[in-house]
Amino acid sequence: MEAMVMALIIAGSDTTATLLTGSVYLLLKNSIILRMLTLMLRTQFHSSSEMTLLALQRQEYLNAVLKEILRLYPPAPGNLFRRTEKEGHVVMGEIIPPDTCLTMHLWAAHRSSLNFHAPDDMAPERWFKTRPAEFEGDYRATMKPFSMGPQGCPGRE
């Protein structure tokens, strides 16, 4: 139990610091996006008390910026490990034996041109419901900065 608590404390603090550092870096590096985000927030909200979680969740541009920051600087940029079930698994036609450790490196997956157009560019518009044609081929399901399933990050929501 103590080890689990320590893991949660360390994972929660280190990943938050990584995300905040990446956010500041990317927003300062992309002044147009920062200006648009600032304008959107100042236009939509007249006081900080109006910025409720529900109201912020409805802001498409804000959420697109956050998703793009998570794509470019995932809080846990290393590998995500999983094991195959006792019956094994088939991935792209290849049989993976039972109890095999599999991994996906987030940084590589999120910055691969096989998954995203202009993968190193900060482009929040790739996350819009109606996105520009150049991003139609993006494989957005690749982005799993918090992992997924029962072993995913409890802070993902």
Secondary structure as GFF3:
##gff-version 3
##sequence-region A 1 157
A	DSSP	alpha_helix	2	29	.	.	.	ID=ss1
A	DSSP	alpha_helix	31	44	.	.	.	ID=ss2
A	DSSP	three_ten_helix	48	50	.	.	.	ID=ss3
A	DSSP	alpha_helix	53	57	.	.	.	ID=ss4
A	DSSP	alpha_helix	60	72	.	.	.	ID=ss5
A	DSSP	beta_strand	79	83	.	.	.	ID=ss6
A	DSSP	beta_strand	89	91	.	.	.	ID=ss7
A	DSSP	beta_strand	94	96	.	.	.	ID=ss8
A	DSSP	beta_strand	101	105	.	.	.	ID=ss9
A	DSSP	alpha_helix	106	110	.	.	.	ID=ss10
A	DSSP	three_ten_helix	124	127	.	.	.	ID=ss11
A	DSSP	three_ten_helix	133	135	.	.	.	ID=ss12
A	DSSP	three_ten_helix	140	142	.	.	.	ID=ss13
A	DSSP	three_ten_helix	149	151	.	.	.	ID=ss14
###
